[in-house]
Amino acid sequence: MSVTTTYTVTGMTCGHCVQAVTDEITSLPGVEAVNVELASGAVTVVSTDALGQDAVAAAVDEAGYVLAP
C-alpha cells in the first residue's frame, strides 16, 4: 500500500530547482514517485510508508530550499 503526502516547498524559481528537490526526495528510502509543481510549490510524494517530516525537510534543505511548516 502506498502513502501519498503533499508538502509545500518555498524558494523554488526554475526547472533546476524542481530537479534538485525531486532528486533529493527521491533518494529517501521508500520513495516511489515525486511530483513538483513549480508555480504553487506543491510537492507530492508517493512512498511505501509514511515519511517523517524531518527526513523530508532535511532532503529539501539539502537541495537548498525550505519545507513550509
C-alpha positions, 0 to 999 in steps of 0.5 A: 500500500502506498502513502501519498503526502503533499508538502509545500516547498518555498524558494523554488524559481526554475526547472533546476530547482524542481530537479534538485528537490525531486532528486533529493526526495527521491533518494529517501528510502521508500520513495516511489514517485515525486511530483513538483509543481513549480508555480504553487510549490506543491510537492507530492510524494508517493512512498511505501510508508509514511515519511517523517517530516524531518527526513523530508525537510532535511532532503529539501534543505539539502537541495537548498530550499525550505519545507513550509511548516 
